[in-house]
Amino acid sequence: MNSLKIARRGLATLAGTSLLGAVVQASRVLTVAYRRRYLPVYDPEAIVVLGTAQYNGTPSRQFAARLEQAVFAARIFPDAQVLCVGGALPGDTETEAAVGAKYLQARGIVRAEGIGVGSDTAASLAATFHRYPELRGRDVLLVTDPNHSARAEKIARRFGVLPQAFPTPYSPCQFPSLAWWKSLLHEIGGLTVADVHVLAGASAAVRLESVLRKAQALVWPSRRMRHEYLRAQHEHEHEQARVQAQQQCGENGQESSQ
């Protein structure tokens, strides 16, 4: 009986702690979304448009909403680079970045360019700031959705830039729709993964992300294929990083022996 009581108390404590953590993370997501409604007072060096779903070259409503916000920002800051980011999923004929750049160019932002590498926010931003290392230490405007803003900023800071989100007000995902609540839950998990990456490293973050994606697939079956693709991509990227690290260690060892 005592063991059963202890187990119940343990489960209740775990549930309460998890709920409190979710509330804290939700408040962070919503606070950043609210505070980033206005343009920054500084001129950004670059405007980075985070890609999302597109269908055979046509942006989804969500992606088009981000792109319209990017048009507005690009006209306000005519000297800023405009970079569309995002790769392609299996079956896609074009990358999100290419579709975004074409859309912006058709809207008069002829300087827009695409960086079609990366299967998620972190990979896309890594590819972008690897291609443009001169952006490190500079102000960068991130165009995305309101609920995605906090996570996008936190991830971008890993690469040494000074990010500020500029979320689109045109998103079809609006409170209190079911899509909005799903988005909030997704970002609570994503922000937690980003926190774990900072506190415990990439491996712990990848393990947590895998668990959360499996849980999400149970309530959002349409995302299962995407999750499986992302898992395979992450394993491939992790293996590439491991091989590169080994090669670097070997090169350093040879230099030391010389």
matplotlib code that plots the C-alpha trace (Angstrom):
import matplotlib.pyplot as plt

x = [0.0, 2.8, 4.6, 1.4, 1.0, 4.6, 4.1, 0.9, 2.6, 5.5, 3.3, 1.3, 4.5, 5.8, 2.5, 2.4, 6.0, 5.4, 2.3, 4.2, 7.0, 4.6, 2.9, 6.3, 7.3, 3.9, 4.3, 7.8, 6.4, 3.4, 5.5, 8.0, 5.2, 3.5, 6.6, 7.9, 4.9, 6.8, 9.8, 13.2, 14.6, 17.9, 18.6, 19.2, 22.0, 19.8, 16.2, 15.9, 12.6, 12.0, 10.4, 7.5, 5.1, 4.9, 3.1, 4.7, 6.1, 3.1, 3.5, 1.0, -1.2, 1.2, 4.3, 2.6, 1.8, 5.5, 6.5, 4.1, 5.6, 9.1, 8.0, 7.0, 10.3, 12.4, 10.8, 11.4, 15.0, 16.2, 19.9, 19.3, 20.1, 16.9, 17.5, 14.8, 15.7, 14.4, 15.0, 12.7, 10.8, 10.6, 8.4, 9.0, 10.1, 11.5, 13.0, 11.1, 13.9, 13.6, 9.8, 10.1, 12.8, 10.7, 7.7, 9.6, 11.2, 7.8, 6.7, 9.5, 12.2, 14.6, 17.6, 15.9, 17.9, 17.3, 19.4, 17.7, 19.5, 18.2, 15.3, 14.3, 14.8, 18.2, 19.6, 18.4, 19.9, 23.1, 23.4, 22.6, 25.1, 27.8, 27.4, 27.4, 29.8, 30.0, 26.6, 27.9, 27.7, 25.3, 21.6, 19.3, 15.6, 13.8, 10.4, 8.3, 5.0, 4.2, 4.4, 7.7, 9.5, 10.9, 12.4, 13.7, 15.6, 17.1, 18.3, 19.8, 21.8, 23.8, 25.4, 26.6, 24.1, 21.9, 18.4, 15.0, 11.9, 9.4, 6.3, 3.7, 0.2, -1.3, -0.9, -4.0, -3.1, -5.0, -6.2, -8.4, -8.4, -7.3, -4.4, -3.2, -3.3, -1.4, 1.1, 1.5, 2.0, 4.5, 6.5, 6.4, 8.2, 10.5, 11.6, 12.3, 14.5, 16.3, 16.9, 18.2, 20.6, 22.1, 22.1, 23.0, 24.3, 23.1, 22.9, 20.5, 18.4, 18.2, 17.0, 14.3, 13.2, 12.8, 10.5, 8.4, 8.0, 6.8, 4.3, 3.2, 2.7, 0.1, -2.1, -1.1, -0.7, -0.3, 3.2, 4.5, 6.1, 7.8, 9.1, 10.5, 12.3, 13.7, 14.9, 16.8, 18.2, 19.4, 21.1, 22.8, 23.9, 25.1, 27.2, 28.7, 29.6, 31.2, 33.3, 34.4, 35.4, 37.5, 39.1, 39.8, 41.4, 43.5, 44.7, 45.5, 47.4, 49.5, 50.3, 51.4, 53.7, 55.4]
y = [0.0, 2.4, 1.6, 2.3, 5.7, 6.6, 5.7, 7.8, 10.7, 10.4, 10.4, 13.3, 15.2, 14.4, 15.4, 18.7, 19.5, 18.8, 21.0, 23.8, 23.5, 23.6, 26.7, 28.4, 27.5, 28.6, 32.0, 32.4, 31.6, 34.0, 36.8, 36.8, 36.6, 39.6, 41.7, 41.2, 42.7, 45.8, 46.5, 47.0, 50.5, 49.4, 48.5, 44.7, 43.4, 40.7, 39.6, 35.8, 34.3, 30.9, 28.5, 26.2, 24.1, 24.6, 22.6, 22.2, 25.7, 27.4, 28.6, 27.4, 30.0, 30.0, 30.4, 33.2, 35.0, 35.0, 36.1, 39.0, 40.1, 39.8, 42.1, 44.7, 44.4, 44.4, 47.7, 49.3, 48.1, 48.4, 47.8, 44.5, 41.1, 39.1, 35.4, 32.7, 29.4, 25.9, 22.6, 20.1, 17.0, 13.8, 14.3, 18.1, 19.4, 22.6, 23.7, 26.1, 28.6, 28.6, 29.0, 31.8, 33.7, 33.5, 34.8, 37.8, 38.5, 38.6, 41.0, 43.4, 42.2, 41.3, 40.9, 38.0, 34.8, 31.2, 28.9, 25.5, 23.5, 22.1, 20.0, 22.1, 25.5, 24.6, 23.0, 25.9, 28.6, 26.7, 26.5, 30.2, 31.5, 29.0, 30.5, 34.1, 34.1, 37.8, 38.0, 36.8, 39.6, 41.5, 42.2, 39.8, 39.9, 36.6, 36.5, 33.6, 32.9, 34.4, 31.2, 30.2, 33.4, 32.5, 29.2, 30.7, 33.5, 31.0, 28.7, 31.7, 32.8, 29.6, 30.9, 34.1, 36.5, 39.1, 37.9, 39.5, 37.9, 39.8, 37.5, 37.8, 39.1, 37.4, 33.8, 31.6, 30.0, 32.3, 32.0, 30.2, 27.8, 24.1, 24.8, 27.6, 25.3, 22.6, 25.2, 26.3, 22.7, 22.1, 25.2, 24.4, 21.1, 22.8, 25.5, 22.8, 21.0, 24.2, 24.8, 21.2, 21.8, 24.7, 23.0, 19.4, 19.4, 18.3, 14.6, 15.0, 17.5, 15.0, 12.2, 14.5, 15.7, 12.1, 11.3, 14.4, 13.7, 10.2, 11.6, 14.3, 11.7, 10.0, 13.1, 14.5, 11.5, 13.7, 14.7, 11.2, 11.0, 14.3, 13.1, 9.9, 12.0, 14.4, 11.6, 10.0, 13.5, 14.1, 10.7, 11.4, 14.9, 13.5, 10.9, 13.5, 15.7, 12.7, 11.9, 15.5, 15.6, 12.5, 13.9, 17.2, 15.3, 13.3, 16.5, 18.1, 15.1, 15.1, 18.8, 18.2, 15.4, 17.6]
z = [0.0, 0.9, -2.4, -4.3, -2.5, -3.3, -6.9, -7.1, -5.5, -7.8, -10.9, -9.5, -8.9, -12.4, -14.0, -12.0, -12.9, -16.6, -16.6, -14.9, -17.4, -20.3, -18.9, -18.5, -22.0, -23.4, -21.7, -23.3, -26.8, -26.4, -24.9, -27.7, -30.3, -28.7, -28.3, -31.8, -33.5, -34.4, -36.6, -34.8, -34.4, -36.0, -39.7, -40.0, -42.1, -43.5, -43.6, -43.3, -44.4, -42.8, -45.2, -44.7, -46.8, -50.5, -53.2, -56.6, -56.5, -54.9, -51.3, -48.8, -47.1, -44.1, -46.3, -48.4, -45.1, -44.2, -47.7, -47.6, -44.3, -45.9, -48.8, -46.2, -44.3, -47.5, -48.6, -45.2, -45.2, -48.8, -48.0, -46.2, -47.8, -48.3, -47.8, -48.2, -46.5, -46.4, -48.2, -49.8, -48.6, -50.6, -53.6, -53.8, -57.1, -55.6, -52.3, -50.0, -50.5, -54.3, -54.1, -51.6, -53.6, -56.8, -55.0, -53.6, -56.9, -58.5, -55.9, -56.8, -54.3, -57.0, -54.6, -52.8, -53.0, -51.8, -49.7, -50.2, -47.6, -44.4, -43.3, -40.3, -38.7, -37.2, -40.3, -42.5, -40.3, -40.0, -43.8, -44.1, -41.6, -42.8, -46.3, -44.9, -41.9, -42.2, -40.6, -37.3, -34.8, -37.0, -36.6, -38.5, -38.9, -38.9, -40.7, -39.5, -37.6, -34.2, -32.2, -34.0, -33.1, -29.7, -31.0, -34.2, -32.2, -29.7, -32.5, -34.5, -31.5, -31.7, -34.8, -33.4, -35.0, -33.2, -34.2, -33.8, -35.1, -37.2, -37.2, -39.9, -38.8, -41.8, -40.7, -41.2, -37.9, -35.5, -31.9, -30.9, -33.9, -33.4, -35.7, -33.4, -30.4, -32.3, -33.2, -29.6, -28.4, -31.2, -30.2, -26.5, -27.4, -29.9, -27.4, -24.8, -27.3, -28.0, -24.3, -23.9, -26.8, -24.9, -21.4, -22.3, -25.8, -29.3, -28.5, -25.6, -27.7, -30.6, -28.2, -26.7, -30.1, -31.3, -28.3, -28.8, -32.5, -31.9, -29.4, -31.9, -34.7, -32.5, -32.3, -35.7, -38.1, -41.2, -39.9, -39.5, -42.9, -42.3, -38.9, -40.4, -43.1, -40.5, -38.3, -41.3, -42.2, -38.6, -38.5, -41.8, -40.6, -37.3, -39.1, -41.4, -38.4, -36.7, -39.7, -40.1, -36.5, -36.8, -39.9, -38.1, -35.2, -37.6, -39.3, -36.0, -34.9, -38.1, -37.6, -34.0, -35.0, -37.6]

ax = plt.figure().add_subplot(projection="3d")
ax.plot(x, y, z, "-o")
ax.set_aspect("equal")
plt.show()
